[in-house]
């Protein structure tokens, strides 16, 4: 209860700051909408299957891309708090270190969830047809992935504490993760050596699982494997994030 209370306090602070700067949420939607409107029709001509099944392949990848950039770059918002001394002042409080992390992560995930719903609704105008259960399950899986990515992003931000270092390091990590996850095209279309390399990328398993969920296959091997990988990643990421916050505030 102590951790939950502290998390809610931080959550309210983050929500209040974001409400005053709504442009950030809007900007987060621009990139996936551009990909959807300008790149989606091209991909539908390339992806296997007819129009409906092709959208079921493309949209889950687009949602994971949204999660990667929306929550993966969340650490940028922490760096000003480090510079201003906000986190330094938290050192003298008995606040739970996990609560300090979770409050921020929960707000990032809620923002991601709202953005994802908007993308799915717009996708239906373009031709996406998928079971509601599959959409809900896919978005839930992506939400868990967002928890992990946001936690790691905040950990990296605390380690670097500078936008000039954070941006290139994060870009250097995010770009290979995106390309090797099959976000744009399924990795089954890649040459064998590239498929082997992609097996070390946890995002690939999340993408494959979401595509099966959007297709209405809820118990396939990719779904079960993707869920296991994402849950393990969440547990490890929260552990790393909590230790990083505790060490910084020690």
C-alpha positions as CSV (number, residue, x, y, z in Angstrom):
1,X,0.0,0.0,0.0
2,X,2.9,2.3,0.7
3,X,4.3,1.8,-2.7
4,X,0.9,2.2,-4.4
5,X,0.3,5.4,-2.6
6,X,3.7,6.8,-3.6
7,X,3.1,5.7,-7.2
8,X,-0.3,7.5,-7.3
9,X,1.3,10.7,-6.0
10,X,3.9,10.7,-8.7
11,X,1.3,9.6,-11.3
12,X,-0.9,12.7,-10.4
13,X,2.1,15.0,-10.7
14,X,3.0,13.6,-14.1
15,X,-0.6,13.8,-15.3
16,X,-0.9,17.4,-14.1
17,X,2.3,18.4,-16.0
18,X,1.1,16.6,-19.1
19,X,-2.3,18.2,-19.1
20,X,-0.6,21.6,-19.1
21,X,1.5,20.4,-22.2
22,X,-1.0,18.5,-24.3
23,X,1.2,19.0,-27.4
24,X,3.4,16.1,-26.3
25,X,0.6,13.6,-26.6
26,X,-0.4,15.0,-29.9
27,X,3.2,14.8,-31.3
28,X,3.4,11.2,-30.1
29,X,0.5,10.4,-32.4
30,X,1.9,12.1,-35.5
31,X,4.5,9.5,-36.5
32,X,2.3,6.4,-36.4
33,X,-0.6,8.2,-38.2
34,X,1.9,9.3,-40.9
35,X,3.1,5.7,-41.2
36,X,-0.5,4.5,-41.3
37,X,-1.8,7.0,-43.9
38,X,1.2,7.3,-46.2
39,X,3.1,4.0,-45.8
40,X,0.2,1.6,-44.9
41,X,-1.4,1.5,-48.4
42,X,2.0,0.6,-49.9
43,X,2.6,-2.1,-47.3
44,X,-0.8,-3.7,-47.9
45,X,0.2,-4.3,-51.5
46,X,3.4,-6.0,-50.4
47,X,2.4,-8.0,-47.4
48,X,1.1,-11.6,-47.8
49,X,-2.7,-12.3,-47.9
50,X,-5.6,-10.1,-48.9
51,X,-6.3,-6.6,-47.7
52,X,-7.9,-7.7,-44.4
53,X,-5.2,-10.1,-43.3
54,X,-2.5,-7.7,-44.5
55,X,-3.8,-5.0,-42.2
56,X,-3.7,-7.6,-39.4
57,X,0.0,-8.0,-40.0
58,X,0.8,-4.3,-40.4
59,X,-1.2,-2.7,-37.6
60,X,0.2,-4.8,-34.7
61,X,3.7,-3.9,-35.9
62,X,2.8,-0.2,-36.0
63,X,1.5,-0.4,-32.5
64,X,4.7,-1.9,-31.2
65,X,6.6,0.9,-33.1
66,X,4.4,3.4,-31.3
67,X,5.2,1.7,-27.9
68,X,8.9,1.6,-28.7
69,X,9.1,5.4,-29.4
70,X,6.5,6.6,-26.9
71,X,7.7,4.7,-23.8
72,X,11.3,4.0,-25.0
73,X,12.0,7.7,-25.1
74,X,10.2,8.4,-21.8
75,X,13.5,9.0,-20.1
76,X,13.8,12.4,-21.8
77,X,11.2,13.7,-19.3
78,X,13.3,12.6,-16.3
79,X,16.5,14.4,-17.3
80,X,15.1,17.9,-16.5
81,X,14.0,16.7,-13.1
82,X,17.5,15.4,-12.4
83,X,19.0,18.7,-13.5
84,X,16.6,20.8,-11.5
85,X,17.3,18.8,-8.3
86,X,13.8,17.4,-8.1
87,X,15.0,13.9,-7.6
88,X,17.7,15.1,-5.2
89,X,15.0,16.5,-3.0
90,X,13.2,13.1,-3.0
91,X,16.3,11.7,-1.3
92,X,15.1,13.0,2.1
93,X,11.7,11.4,1.8
94,X,10.7,7.9,2.8
95,X,9.1,7.4,-0.6
96,X,9.2,3.9,-2.1
97,X,11.8,3.7,-4.9
98,X,9.5,1.3,-6.8
99,X,6.7,3.8,-6.3
100,X,8.8,6.7,-7.7
101,X,9.4,4.6,-10.8
102,X,5.9,3.1,-11.2
103,X,4.2,6.5,-11.0
104,X,6.0,7.7,-14.0
105,X,5.7,4.4,-15.9
106,X,1.9,4.2,-15.3
107,X,1.4,7.6,-16.8
108,X,3.5,6.7,-19.8
109,X,1.5,3.5,-20.3
110,X,-1.8,5.2,-19.9
111,X,-0.8,7.7,-22.6
112,X,0.4,4.9,-24.8
113,X,-3.0,3.1,-24.3
114,X,-5.0,6.2,-25.4
115,X,-2.8,6.6,-28.4
116,X,-3.1,2.9,-29.3
117,X,-6.9,3.1,-29.2
118,X,-6.9,6.1,-31.5
119,X,-4.6,4.3,-34.0
120,X,-6.8,1.2,-34.0
121,X,-9.9,3.2,-34.6
122,X,-8.3,5.1,-37.5
123,X,-7.0,1.8,-38.9
124,X,-10.5,0.5,-39.1
125,X,-11.3,3.3,-41.5
126,X,-8.4,2.1,-43.7
127,X,-9.7,-1.5,-43.7
128,X,-8.6,-3.2,-40.5
129,X,-11.0,-6.0,-39.5
130,X,-10.1,-8.0,-36.4
131,X,-11.9,-9.5,-33.5
132,X,-12.5,-7.2,-30.5
133,X,-11.0,-9.8,-28.2
134,X,-7.9,-9.9,-30.3
135,X,-7.5,-6.1,-30.2
136,X,-8.0,-6.0,-26.4
137,X,-5.5,-8.8,-25.9
138,X,-3.0,-7.3,-28.3
139,X,-3.2,-3.9,-26.7
140,X,-2.8,-5.4,-23.2
141,X,0.3,-7.2,-24.3
142,X,1.7,-4.0,-25.8
143,X,0.9,-2.2,-22.5
144,X,3.0,-4.7,-20.6
145,X,5.8,-4.2,-23.1
146,X,5.4,-0.4,-22.6
147,X,6.0,-0.9,-18.8
148,X,9.3,-2.6,-19.6
149,X,10.5,-0.1,-22.1
150,X,9.6,2.9,-20.0
151,X,11.4,1.4,-17.0
152,X,14.5,0.7,-19.0
153,X,14.3,4.2,-20.5
154,X,14.2,5.9,-17.0
155,X,17.1,3.7,-15.9
156,X,19.2,4.8,-18.9
157,X,18.3,8.4,-18.3
158,X,19.5,8.3,-14.7
159,X,22.7,6.7,-15.8
160,X,23.5,9.3,-18.4
161,X,21.6,12.4,-17.1
162,X,22.2,14.4,-20.3
163,X,20.1,14.7,-23.4
164,X,23.3,14.9,-25.5
165,X,24.3,11.4,-24.4
166,X,20.8,10.0,-23.9
167,X,19.6,10.7,-27.5
168,X,22.4,9.0,-29.5
169,X,22.7,6.1,-27.1
170,X,18.9,5.5,-27.2
171,X,18.8,5.9,-31.0
172,X,21.6,3.4,-31.4
173,X,19.6,0.9,-29.4
174,X,16.1,1.6,-30.7
175,X,16.9,1.4,-34.4
176,X,18.3,-2.1,-34.5
177,X,15.5,-3.3,-32.1
178,X,12.9,-1.9,-34.6
179,X,14.5,-3.3,-37.7
180,X,15.1,-6.7,-36.2
181,X,11.6,-7.0,-34.7
182,X,9.6,-7.4,-37.9
183,X,7.6,-4.2,-37.2
184,X,7.4,-3.2,-40.8
185,X,7.8,-6.6,-42.5
186,X,7.5,-10.1,-40.9
187,X,10.9,-11.5,-40.2
188,X,9.8,-14.7,-42.0
189,X,10.5,-12.7,-45.2
190,X,14.1,-12.1,-44.2
191,X,17.1,-14.3,-45.1
192,X,18.0,-17.1,-42.7
193,X,21.0,-15.3,-41.0
194,X,18.8,-12.2,-40.3
195,X,16.1,-14.3,-38.8
196,X,18.6,-16.0,-36.5
197,X,19.9,-12.6,-35.4
198,X,16.3,-11.4,-34.8
199,X,15.7,-14.3,-32.4
200,X,17.8,-12.4,-29.8
201,X,15.4,-9.4,-30.0
202,X,12.5,-9.7,-27.4
203,X,10.4,-7.2,-29.5
204,X,10.2,-9.8,-32.3
205,X,8.3,-12.2,-30.0
206,X,5.9,-9.4,-29.0
207,X,5.2,-8.5,-32.6
208,X,4.6,-12.1,-33.6
209,X,2.3,-12.6,-30.7
210,X,0.2,-9.5,-31.4
211,X,-0.2,-10.5,-35.0
212,X,-1.6,-13.8,-34.0
213,X,-3.9,-12.1,-31.5
214,X,-5.2,-9.7,-34.1
215,X,-5.9,-12.7,-36.4
216,X,-8.0,-14.3,-33.6
217,X,-5.5,-17.0,-32.7
218,X,-5.2,-16.7,-29.0
219,X,-3.4,-20.0,-28.0
220,X,-0.8,-20.3,-30.7
221,X,2.9,-20.9,-29.9
222,X,3.9,-17.3,-30.9
223,X,1.3,-15.9,-28.5
224,X,2.4,-18.1,-25.5
225,X,6.0,-17.5,-26.2
226,X,5.5,-13.7,-26.7
227,X,3.6,-13.5,-23.4
228,X,6.3,-15.3,-21.6
229,X,9.0,-13.2,-23.0
230,X,7.2,-9.9,-22.3
231,X,6.3,-10.9,-18.7
232,X,9.9,-11.9,-18.0
233,X,11.1,-8.6,-19.6
234,X,8.7,-6.6,-17.4
235,X,10.0,-8.3,-14.2
236,X,13.6,-7.8,-15.2
237,X,13.0,-4.2,-16.2
238,X,11.2,-3.2,-13.1
239,X,14.0,-4.8,-11.0
240,X,16.6,-2.9,-12.9
241,X,14.7,0.4,-12.7
242,X,14.0,0.0,-9.0
243,X,17.7,-0.6,-8.2
244,X,18.7,2.3,-10.4
245,X,16.3,4.7,-8.6
246,X,17.3,3.3,-5.2
247,X,21.0,3.8,-6.0
248,X,20.5,7.3,-7.3
249,X,18.4,8.3,-4.2
250,X,20.6,6.5,-1.7
